[in-house]
Amino acid sequence: GYYSELLDLVRADGVTEAGELVELAGGRPAGVNAARAALARNNPRWAARLARSLLYLNKDDAEAKSLWQDSLLAIAAETKSVNERNYALTEVAESRGI
């Protein structure tokens, strides 16, 4: 099969990786703050990655869910890719139960 990065083949599962990333950020409060800061400095892709990691650890985390949605909306607003915009907006709608 085709792969572009060796780490794509050997990475840990998403939940384990999310736990490590959140721990690296300093725990949940620091992870939330880092996602907010990423959004504030116009880096919604990193904010989305952090928010998604928080949601892997607790799918009911309302603050992480809001950050996830805000990040995806920002990505949709800036992208030139119709597919990326569609996926981002669809994910927001689904996470809102629409």
C-alpha positions in Angstrom: 0.0 0.0 0.0 0.9 3.6 -0.3 2.0 5.8 2.6 3.7 9.1 2.8 5.1 9.0 6.3 6.5 6.0 8.2 4.9 7.1 11.4 1.5 6.7 9.8 2.2 3.0 9.8 3.5 2.7 13.4 1.6 5.3 15.4 -0.4 4.4 18.5 -4.2 4.2 18.4 -6.0 7.5 18.4 -7.1 7.4 22.1 -3.5 6.5 23.3 -2.0 9.2 21.1 -4.6 11.7 22.3 -3.8 11.0 25.9 -0.1 11.5 25.3 -0.8 14.8 23.5 -3.0 16.1 26.2 -0.5 15.1 28.8 2.2 16.8 26.8 0.1 20.0 26.8 -0.1 19.8 30.6 -3.5 18.1 31.0 -7.1 19.0 30.1 -7.1 22.6 31.3 -3.9 23.3 29.5 -5.1 21.5 26.4 -8.3 23.6 26.3 -6.2 26.8 26.8 -3.8 25.7 24.0 -6.7 25.1 21.6 -8.2 28.5 22.5 -4.8 30.1 21.9 -4.4 28.4 18.6 -7.7 29.7 17.4 -6.8 33.2 18.6 -3.6 33.1 16.6 -5.5 31.9 13.5 -4.3 28.3 13.6 -7.6 26.4 13.5 -6.0 23.2 12.3 -3.9 22.8 15.5 -6.9 23.9 17.6 -8.9 21.2 15.9 -6.3 18.6 16.6 -6.1 19.6 20.3 -9.9 19.7 20.6 -10.3 16.3 18.9 -7.7 14.8 21.3 -9.7 16.1 24.3 -12.9 14.6 22.8 -11.2 11.2 22.3 -10.6 11.2 26.1 -14.1 12.5 27.0 -16.7 12.6 24.2 -19.0 14.6 26.5 -16.6 17.5 27.2 -18.8 20.4 26.1 -15.9 22.9 26.1 -13.8 20.7 23.8 -16.8 20.1 21.6 -17.3 23.8 21.2 -13.6 24.3 20.4 -13.8 21.5 17.9 -16.8 23.1 16.1 -15.3 26.6 16.2 -12.0 25.2 14.7 -13.8 23.4 11.9 -15.9 26.5 11.1 -12.7 28.5 10.9 -11.1 25.9 8.6 -14.2 25.9 6.4 -14.0 29.7 6.2 -10.4 29.7 5.1 -10.0 26.7 2.9 -10.0 26.8 -0.9 -10.9 23.1 -1.1 -14.6 22.5 -1.6 -14.2 18.9 -0.2 -12.4 20.1 2.9 -15.1 22.7 3.5 -17.9 20.2 3.0 -16.3 17.7 5.4 -15.7 20.4 8.1 -19.2 21.8 7.9 -20.7 18.3 7.8 -18.8 17.3 11.0 -20.0 20.5 12.7 -23.6 19.8 11.8 -23.3 16.2 13.0 -21.7 17.2 16.3 -24.6 19.6 16.8 -27.1 16.9 16.1 -28.4 18.7 13.0 
